Amino acid sequence: MKCYELHRSTPVACKNTSCRYWIDSSNCKNCAIVGAGEGPMTLQSIGDIFGITRMRVCQIEKKILSKIKPSILNNR
């Protein structure tokens, strides 16, 4: 069982700082995957988890969408 699978179902924060999904956040049990699975989040709450501003989250989101939109359109 992967550590994020274990911590998704338990209230204990993960201490595995070498995990590639580990983030320094008390909000999401220290796992980006578990945090993302919590449901819709505001730009501010995402920024709080990663220690960045909501504007930076918006910039990252726009860049990601610009990269995946062409591949989505090509697969239609």
C-alpha positions in Angstrom: 0.0 0.0 0.0 1.3 3.4 -0.9 1.6 6.0 1.8 -1.1 8.3 0.3 -3.5 5.4 0.2 -2.9 4.8 3.9 -3.3 8.4 4.9 -6.4 9.0 2.7 -8.3 6.8 5.1 -6.7 7.7 8.4 -6.6 11.0 10.4 -2.8 10.8 10.9 -0.5 13.1 9.0 2.2 11.5 6.9 5.8 11.8 8.0 7.4 10.4 4.8 9.2 13.6 3.7 11.0 11.6 0.9 7.7 10.9 -0.8 7.3 12.8 -4.1 3.7 13.8 -3.1 4.7 15.1 0.4 4.0 18.8 1.0 4.6 20.9 4.1 0.9 21.3 5.0 -1.2 20.5 8.1 -4.4 21.0 6.0 -4.0 17.9 3.8 -2.2 15.4 5.9 1.0 16.3 4.1 0.0 14.7 0.8 -0.8 16.5 -2.4 -2.8 13.6 -3.7 -5.0 13.4 -0.6 -5.4 17.2 -0.6 -6.5 17.2 -4.3 -9.0 14.5 -3.6 -10.8 16.6 -0.9 -12.9 18.2 -3.5 -13.2 21.7 -5.1 -10.9 24.2 -3.5 -10.5 27.9 -3.9 -7.3 29.4 -5.3 -6.6 30.8 -1.9 -6.9 27.5 -0.1 -4.6 25.8 -2.7 -2.1 28.7 -2.3 -2.2 28.3 1.5 -1.3 24.6 1.1 1.7 25.2 -1.1 2.8 28.5 0.5 2.1 30.6 -2.6 -0.3 33.4 -3.5 -3.7 32.7 -5.1 -2.4 34.8 -8.1 0.5 32.4 -8.6 -1.9 29.4 -8.4 -4.0 31.1 -11.1 -0.8 31.6 -13.3 0.1 27.9 -12.9 -3.4 26.8 -13.7 -3.5 28.9 -16.9 -0.1 27.5 -18.0 -1.2 23.9 -17.4 -4.5 24.4 -19.2 -2.6 25.9 -22.2 -0.5 22.8 -22.4 -3.3 20.2 -22.1 -5.9 21.9 -24.2 -4.1 21.2 -27.5 -3.8 17.5 -26.7 -7.5 17.3 -25.8 -8.5 18.9 -29.0 -6.2 16.6 -31.0 -7.8 13.5 -29.4 -11.3 14.4 -30.5 
